[in-house]
Amino acid sequence: FPSHDNSLNSINALVVSQPQKAREMVLLLSDFLRGTIRKDVQTWVTLEEEVNYLKMYLDIERVRFGHRMKVEFSMEKEVEQAKLPPLLIQPLVENAIKHGLYGVTGDVKIEMKCKKESNYLVLEIQNPFDPDYVGAEGTGFGLSSVERRLYLLFGRKDLLQKSAHEGLFTIQLQIPQFV
């Protein structure tokens, strides 16, 4: 499950310098956490619900990164009602933000594309990264936790693919749909 240390550290940093921003972030984080606590990890949610939840998370991140962070969603209408385990995409987006905004200067665009391919919901998340940035590797905890969940759910290790090419890091996630 997602760690909220980054958000709490950001709030802590803002308390003295920008108390109004810190207050805004506390309220956003409160709404976000209320939404996650209500989610039953056994009950799958629609992609539409999950994306709405992601947008709430991104509102918190925007308090930290401001105008530098651009996130674009492209979703085929037919996949809005596709089902997936709750809180599965958030660590992947968190990873994209972490690697996209640290070590890369200027505006950063993170893209998430959602489509259906045969009996799979396919999500692709792409972010720029600087391969020479010292902190670029990180712990990979977010990705490994998603891989672990996918294995526990489906008994498969091939549903999450990662690739890095010409300054772009791409994650492709396939979620089987049982129709």
N, C-alpha and C positions, 0 to 999 in steps of 0.2 A: 504493500500500500504506500501511497505517496508520502514522502517526508515533508513536513511543513517548516523545517528548520530555516530554509532560505527566506521564507516569508517572515518568520519571527525575527530573524537577524536583520532583515530590512526594516521592519517596524522599529526595532531597537535603535537602529542607526538614524531613523527619521524623528524619533521622539523629541530630541533637543533641537535639531536643525529645522525640521518642518513638521511641527506638531499637528497641523491640519491634515497633512498627507498621511501621517501616522494613524490618525483617527479614522480616515477614510479606509485605509488598508485594514485596520482592525475590524471595521464593519463588514467589509468584503470577505475577509477571512472567516468571520463568524457565520455569514450566510453560506459560504462554501462548505464549512465543516458541518453545519446543520444538515446540508444536503447529503454529505457523504455518510453521516451517521445513520441516516434513515435508510440507506441502501442495504438491502439484503444481498450478500454476495452469492447466494444460491439462485436468486432470481435474475434472469437476464433482462436487459433493458433494450429499448430501440436505439438505433444509431442517432436519431433525432434528439432523444433525451440525453444521450451521452455527449453529443456536441453542445447542447445547451449548458450542460455541466462544465464542459471544457471552456466555454466562453466566459463563465463565471471565474474560473481559475485564471484565464488570460487577463481579465480585468484586474486581478491582484498583481499579476506580473507587470502590467502596464504602469502601475504606480511606481514600480521599481525602475523600469527601463524607458518609460515615456514614449516619445515619438519614434525612437530607434527601432522598436519592434513592430513588424507588420506580419499579421497572420492571415493567410487566405485559405478558405475552405472551398472546395468544389465537390459537390455531391450530386450524383444523379438522383432524380426524384424517386425512382423505384427503390433506392436503397435506404430511404429515410426510416422505413419500418423494419429494416433488417435487425436481427437481434444479436446482442453480444454481451459477454460478462461485464458487469459494471466496473468502472475504474481501471479498465484495461489499457485505454489509450493515453490517459493522463501522464503516466510515467514516461511514455514515448515523447509526448509533447514537451514535458519538463526537460528531457534529455536534449531535445532539439534547441530549446531556449538556452540551456546551459552552454552547449557547444557552439551555438550560433552567435550568442551575444558576448561571450567571454573570448577575448583574443581576436575578435573581428571588429574593425572600426566602422563607423558610419551606420546607416540603416541596414537592418537585417530582415529579410523576408523568409518566413517559414510557410511552407505550403503543405496542405493536407488534402489529398484526393481520395474520394470514396466511390467505389463502383462494385458491380456484381459481375463475377466471372463464374460461369456454371453454378455450382452449389456453394460458392464462397463469397463472403463479403471481403473485398480487398481494400485495404487502407494503405496509402503511401504517404509518408511524412518525409519532407526534404528540408534541409537547412544548410546554409553555408558554414564552412569551418576553415580554420587556419591550421593546416597540418603541422606547422612549425611552432604553434603556440604550446608552451610548456604544460599548461593545464588541460590540454586537449583530450588526453586519455581519460582522466577521471577514474572513478571506481567502476563505472558501468553497472552500478547496483540497479538502476531503473530498468535497464534492458534485461539483465539477468533475472530480475523478479518477474518480468512479463514472460520470459522464456520458461521459467519454472511453473508459472500458472498455466501456460498453454500446455505444458507436458502433463500436468496434473489433470487438466480438463479433457485433453484429447489423446494423451499417450503418444504425442508426436513432437519431434524436434525440428521439423522443417517448415513450420508455419510463420516464423519470423526470419526474414532475410535482411542482411545489412550490407551496404556497399558504400565506398568512398571513391569519388572520381572527380578530378578537376575542381577541387574546392567545394564540392557538394556531397553531403552525407545523406543517404537515403535509407529509410527503413520501409520494408514492405511486410504488412501483417495480413495473413489470410485467416478468416474465421469461418469454419464450416457452418452452413445454414441447414438446419434439419426441417425440411418442408413436408 
